[in-house]
Amino acid sequence: MARKKVKLEWIANDAARKATFKKRKKGLVKKVSELSTLCDVKACMIVYAPGEAQAAEVWPSAPDAVRVLSRLKRLPETEQSKKMMNQEKLMEQRVRKLQEQFQRHDKENRDLETALLMQQCLEGRRGLHDVGIEEVKALAWMTEVKMGKVRERMEEEEARNTSATAAAAAATEERKGKATAAAAAAVAAAQEVAVPTHDWFAEAMGIGGYEGVAEDHVDSKINSWLHSSYYPLN
């Protein structure tokens, strides 16, 4: 079950006020103790209970509180009051936050009303002849904002398409360049192949025929083959 929100105002009933004081004081001591332990913060708390005969309640102890207060007093006055807040400043801060919250909600409501008016005008359920000047201004402002968003989206799509086209063209040029380089390499390799020049008949007969063979060597081979028993000279 959700806790009921407490209205921040002075409690008129004495019994309820004292009970609230004891409960809130206990919770405050717990929070200060957790802050000091978890974050290693030197802190103290002094609580004066109105209408009570006993002295003020000090946490964690009176000597520790004196040390913390002495350290505070040694600081310059500007540093001492830098983060201090009294009841008046606290209320001013709360009022300022509530005003900012109110302005934010008011703007959201006016934007919703303007959007509803635009929808009704587009559907033909309402015309501009019965609309006040402030509503017309708000409608013109919202129209301009939405048109600006449409233009931004169109520019983004155009830039994306341009980038894709440029990337595709670059890839095509790269493939063409690779193909041209491969063809040139193949032609160069074919031109570098040495075609042997020789007499196949002379090679078959074992008498040379390659370029660079001495003529006397060729003649001796031919003479030895012609003087064989297969082809007598006489």
PyMOL commands that set and color helices and strands:
alter all, ss='L'
color gray80, all
select helices_A, chain A and resi 14-39+62-73+77-80+87-122+128-130+133-192+200-205+215-226
alter helices_A, ss='H'
color red, helices_A
select strands_A, chain A and resi 45-47+57-59
alter strands_A, ss='S'
color yellow, strands_A
deselect
rebuild
show_as cartoon
